[in-house]
C-alpha cells in the first residue's frame, strides 16, 4: 500500500514585530502551504504572539494581562481565519496557541480539518520550568484522527519524554508532529540524533515546525522546520529560511526487520517489536517522583551551573 501525504512545516523568523503583523504573516504562510498542495500544515509553538511587541509588554504586567493580550478562545477571529483556510484548501491546519477556557489557560495545538471543523486538540503535558506561571499542563494524550492519517502531537519540552511518543505509537499514530520554539544552539543534537532515532524507534515519520534565526540560516545550523521519514532520513528542511518547508512522506513506508535471524522473510518493524514488549516490567515508568535535590519544580540557578552561558541567537 501507499499513502503519500504532503506536509507543510511553517518556519517563522525569530524577530520582534507587531502582533497583528505576525498573525497576518502566518495566515499568508498557511495559504502558501495550501496553494502548494500541502495536506497537513503545522504552525510553531505560540507563533501567533511569541516575540511580538504586545505580548512582550503584557508579560511584564503579570499573568492576567498576558493572557488577555496573547490568549485565544475557540471563537477568536484569527482561529476562524485559520479554519477558513483549512476549509478552502481541504487541508488539516494545526496552530499552537495560549488557549483560554474559563479561568484555565493551556499551551494547546488545535487540529482544524478540511471542513474547517475542530477535529481535536492536544495541550502540552510536560511544562518546562517556569511555564506554570503562564499556563496549566494538559492531562490527556490524545492521538487525533484526520482524513490524512492519525496524528500524534507533542509541543516543545514534550520531546524529552519518550513515553509520550510511545503512547502515540501504541494509540495508532501514523505520523508525529512537533510544534516548538526551541532555539538553544547546543540543542541541535535533537535534530541530528534524537528525532531520527524516534522515527526509527516508532516506525513513524516526524514533522517539526519551529522558528529560525538569521545566524542559523547563514551557518546552516539544522534547527529549523524539518520533515523526517519513518527511517529518520530528512525529506525536507533542516536549514531552511523563513517560509514553508514542504515535503511528502508515505505513511505506509515503514522500516522492516527479519522475522527470524537468518531467514529471508521481512515484517513491518513497528508492530513486530510491539509484540515483544514487556509491560509487566515497566512499573518504574509510572512511579511517583520523590521530591529532593532534583525537584523539577525548582528553577535552575546560574550558581548551580558555573559553566552555563546564555547563547546569542
N, C-alpha and C positions, 0 to 999 in steps of 0.2 A: 504494500500500500504506500501511498504518498500523500502527505498533507502539507504542501508548502504554504507558509504564511509570511506575508510581507510585514516587517516591523519598522516602526519609526521611533527612534530614541531621540528626544529633544535635548540638545545641548544649549545651555544658557551661559553667556559670557558673564563672569563674575565681576560686576561693576555696580556702583551706586547710581540709581536712577529713580525718577518719579514712579510711584506705584501704578498709576494708570498707564504710563508708558510701558512698564513691564508687562502688565496684563494684556495690553493691546498687542505687544510683540509676540506673546505666547499664542494668542489666537491666530496670528499670522503664521506662526510655525506649525500649528495644528492643521491649518488649511493647506500649507505647503505639503505636509505629510499626506493629507487626503488627496490632493491633486496628483501626488506621486504614487498613488495606489497602495499606500500603507493600510493594513487591516487592524493592527494593534499599535496604538500610539501612547507612549509613556512620557509624562512630564516630571521633571526633577522635584525633589522634596522642597515644599514651601516656595516653589519657584515664583508663584504669583506675588510674593511680597519680600522674600529674603533679599537683604541688602538694598531695599528701597528706602528713599528718604523718610517717608511717612512711618514705616514700620520701625526704623531705627530710632526716630524721635519718640514714638509711642512706647517702645520697650524701656526707655529711660524714665517713663512716668508711671510704671507699675503694670501689674498683670491685667487689671481691668481695662486700662486704656489700650494696651497692646492687643487684647482680644477684640476690643471694639474696632480698631483700625484694621487688623490683619485677619480676624476670624471671618468665617463664612457659614451661613446656614444653607440648607439644601436648595432654597429658592433664591439664592444670591444671583444677581444679574450675570456675573461672569460665568458662573456654573451653568446658567441657562444658555449662554453663548457656546460653551463647550458642548453641551448636549445637542445643540442645534447643528454644530459641525459634525458630530458623530453621526447624526441622522442624515445630513446632506451627503456625506461621503461613504455611508454604510460601513462604518468602522467602529472599533472599540477605542475609546479615549479615556485615559486614566490620569487625572490631575491629583496631586497630593497637596492638601490644604489644612489649615488650622480650622477644624470642623467644630461648630458650636451646636450643642443640643441642650437647651436649657442652661443650667449652670456648669455643665460639663464641656470641656474642650479637649479634643484629641488631635493627634497628628494622623490624618486619615487619607488613604488613597480611595477615591471614588471611581467605580467602574461603570462608565456610560456605554451602553450598547448601540448597535446600528439603528435601532428605532428611537434613539435618544433617551431611553428609559434607563434608570439606575439598575444595574444587574447585581450589584453587591458592593461591599466595601471591606477594607481591612484597615484597622487602626494599629499603629506602631505598638508592639507589645513590649519591646525592650528599650526603655528610655535611657539615654546617655546621662551621665552625671550632670546635674543642673537643670535638666529638662522638666523635672516635676514642677518647677516654678511656673512653667508655661502651660503644660497640658497633663492629662491623665493617661496612663497606659491602657491600651486595648486589652481585652480579656478573652479574645477568641482568635483562633487561627482558622479562618475560612478560606478554602480553595474555591475559586469563583468560576462557574460555568459561563462560557461565552460561545457565540457561533463559530469562533475561530480557535477553539481549544479551551481547556481548563487552565486557569491562571493561578499560580501561587505567588503572592506578593510579599515583599519584605521592604522595609524602609530603614535606610541609613544603618544605625547601630545594630539592627537585627542581624546583619550579615555575620556578626561574631558568634552567633548561636546556631550551630549546625542542626540542632534539634528542630528548629523551625523549618528549614528546608527539607529535612527528613519527613516531617509531618505532611508537608505539601506533597511530597512524593507518594507517601502512603495513602493520601486522600485523592490520588489520581491526577495530579497536575500534569499537564502537557508541556508547560513552559514556566520558568521562574522569571520574575521581573523585579529588579531592584531600583527603587527610586531613592536618590541620596543627594547629599551636598558635600560628601567627603572630599577634602582638598589638602590634607596634610601630606606634604610631598614624600615623606618616608613611607606612606601607605601604598605606594604603587605596587607593593608586594601583593595587595589584594587583586590587582588586575593581572599580574604576572603568574600568580600561583594559586591563590585561594579560589577565585572564581572559576578558572579552568578545572580545578580539582572537584569543585562542587558539581560542575556539569558531568564529569565522568562518574563521580560517586552516585549521582541520582539518575544518570542517563537522560538528562534534560538540558535543553538549551537555556541560556540566561540572557536577558536584555537589561542593559544598565542605562539609566538616564540621570545626568548629573550636570554640574557646572564645569566650565573650562576657563582657564586663565591665559592671558597672552603669553606669559612665560612658558606655560606648558606647550602651547602651540609652537612656539619658537624652538623649544628644546626637544620636542617630540616626546614629552612625558605622557605615558599612556593612562592618564586619569581623566578620561572624557567618556562620552556616550559610546558604548561598545555592545556588539551583538556577538555572542558565542554560540556555536552549535553544541549538540549534546556530547561531542568529543572534546570540548574545551578549546576548540580552534576559533580564532577570530574571523567572523564572517564580514564584519564591517566596523569601522570606527577605531577607537583606541588612541588616535592622535588627530582628532577632528576639531575644527574650529566651531564657531557659533553656527547653529542651524539644526538640521535634522539628519541623524545618522540612519540610513536606510539599508536594510538587508533582509534576505529571505532565509528562513530556516524551515526544514522539513520536520514536522513534529513526529513523523514515523521513522526518521533516520536516526537510529539509536545504536550505541555500542553493543557489540555481541561478544560472547565468550564461548569457549568449548563447553559442551555439556559434561564431558568427562575428558580428563587429560589423555592425550594420545589417540583420541577418536576424531573423526572428521566432522561430526555434526555440531553446528553452532546454534546458539539460542540468544534471544534478547537478554542482555546482561542485567538490566534493572529488575525485571520480575524474577529472573533466575536467582540473583543474590538475595532478594527478599524472602525466598523460600527457606533460606538458611539462617535467617535472623534468629536470635535467642532472647526474646523479650523477658524470659524468666531471669536473665542475668542483668537486666538494665535498671533495676531498682534505684541505684545511686543517682540516676539521672533526674529522678523526681524527689530526691531527698531535700529537706528544707535546708536553707543556708543558715549556718550558725554565725551570728554576728561576732566580729572580733577585729583584729588588726586590719583585716582585708575587707571590712564592711563596705559594700558597693555604694552605700548612700553617703559615705564620707568623701567629700571632694578632695582630689589630689592637690597637694600644695607644692610650690616650686622647691621648697626646702627638702621635700621628700625625694626629689629627683634633681640633684645638683647639676647633672649634665643636660637637663631639659632646656631646649631653646624654642623660641617662637618662630616658626617658619615664615618666610616672606613669600607672599604669593602675588 
